[in-house]
Amino acid sequence: MTKNRACYMMKGAVSDFSAEISAAGLQPELLGTIVISKKGRDCGKTAVIAGWLQGDFALVADGKKRTIDKPKKKNMKHLEFTRCRPEALNIKLRNGEPVTDSMIREELAAFGNRRDGV
C-alpha cells in the first residue's frame, strides 16, 4: 500500500458498501461517483461510474485508457466507493446528456489533488 493511499484511507473517505448499494437500489444516484479499483491490472486507479449492468456490475471510465465510449465492466465487489461524486457528472449521466473524456479527467485530477492534500 502506498503512503498516499494509506493516508487517504485513514481519513475515512472510502467506503466499501457495494452490497448496500444493490439492496437499496441507489444505482442511478451513484452515477459519476469516483471509485478506486481494488482488483485487477487497474488496481489502485481511480475511475468514474459511467453506468450499470445486470447484477453487481458497474461500467467505469477514466477518460484515458477507458473512455466514456468504451467503459470497463467491473464487479462492484472490486471497487472502493469514495464519498466524492462530482455533481456536474452525476446530473449529466442521470439525464443521458453527453459527457466527455476531458470532463472525467478533470474531475479525477481534482480528486487526486484533494486526496493528496495539494
C-alpha positions in Angstrom: 0.0 0.0 0.0 1.5 3.4 -1.0 1.9 6.1 1.5 -0.7 8.4 0.0 -3.3 5.6 -0.3 -2.8 4.6 3.3 -3.2 8.2 4.5 -6.3 8.6 2.4 -7.9 5.5 3.8 -7.2 6.7 7.3 -9.1 9.9 6.7 -12.2 7.7 6.3 -13.2 9.0 2.8 -13.5 5.5 1.3 -16.4 3.1 1.9 -17.0 -0.4 0.8 -20.8 -0.6 0.6 -21.4 -2.4 -2.7 -23.9 -4.8 -1.1 -25.8 -1.8 0.4 -26.0 -0.1 -3.0 -27.6 -3.2 -4.6 -30.0 -3.7 -1.8 -31.1 -0.1 -1.6 -31.4 0.4 -5.4 -29.1 3.5 -5.3 -27.5 2.9 -8.6 -28.9 5.9 -10.6 -27.8 8.3 -7.8 -24.3 7.0 -7.8 -23.6 7.7 -11.5 -20.5 9.8 -11.6 -19.1 8.7 -8.3 -15.4 8.4 -8.2 -14.2 4.8 -7.4 -10.9 3.1 -6.8 -10.2 -0.3 -8.2 -9.3 -2.9 -5.7 -8.6 -5.9 -8.0 -7.2 -6.5 -11.5 -4.5 -4.8 -13.5 -6.1 -1.4 -12.9 -5.8 -1.9 -9.1 -5.3 1.4 -7.3 -6.5 3.5 -10.2 -9.4 5.9 -10.0 -12.3 6.0 -12.3 -15.9 7.3 -12.6 -19.0 5.1 -12.6 -20.5 5.6 -16.1 -23.3 3.1 -16.0 -24.6 -0.2 -14.6 -25.1 -3.7 -16.0 -27.3 -6.6 -14.8 -26.3 -8.0 -11.4 -23.5 -6.4 -9.5 -21.5 -4.9 -12.4 -20.6 -1.3 -13.0 -19.2 0.4 -16.1 -16.2 2.6 -15.2 -14.3 5.1 -17.3 -11.2 7.0 -16.5 -11.1 9.3 -19.6 -7.7 7.9 -20.8 -7.4 4.2 -21.3 -11.1 3.5 -20.6 -13.1 6.2 -22.4 -16.7 7.0 -21.9 -17.4 5.3 -25.2 -15.7 2.1 -24.1 -16.0 1.8 -20.3 -14.7 -1.2 -18.4 -17.0 -3.7 -16.8 -16.1 -4.1 -13.2 -17.6 -6.2 -10.4 -18.8 -3.9 -7.6 -17.0 -6.1 -5.1 -13.8 -5.0 -6.7 -14.5 -1.2 -6.3 -14.0 1.1 -3.3 -16.6 3.8 -3.4 -15.4 7.3 -2.4 -17.7 9.9 -1.0 -16.8 12.1 -3.9 -19.5 12.5 -6.6 -19.0 15.5 -8.9 -22.5 17.0 -9.2 -22.0 18.0 -12.9 -21.1 14.5 -13.9 -23.9 13.0 -11.9 -26.5 15.2 -13.4 -25.3 14.7 -17.0 -25.1 10.9 -16.6 -28.5 10.6 -15.0 -30.1 12.8 -17.7 -28.4 11.0 -20.6 -26.5 14.1 -21.6 -23.1 13.7 -23.3 -20.1 13.5 -21.0 -16.6 14.0 -22.5 -13.5 12.2 -21.5 -11.8 15.5 -20.7 -14.6 16.2 -18.1 -13.8 12.9 -16.5 -10.1 13.5 -16.5 -10.5 16.9 -14.9 -12.7 15.6 -12.1 -10.3 12.7 -11.4 -7.4 15.1 -11.4 -9.2 17.4 -8.9 -10.0 14.4 -6.8 -6.3 13.3 -6.8 -5.3 16.8 -5.7 -7.8 16.8 -2.8 -6.8 13.3 -1.8 -3.0 14.1 -1.8 -3.6 17.3 0.1 -2.4 19.6 -2.8 
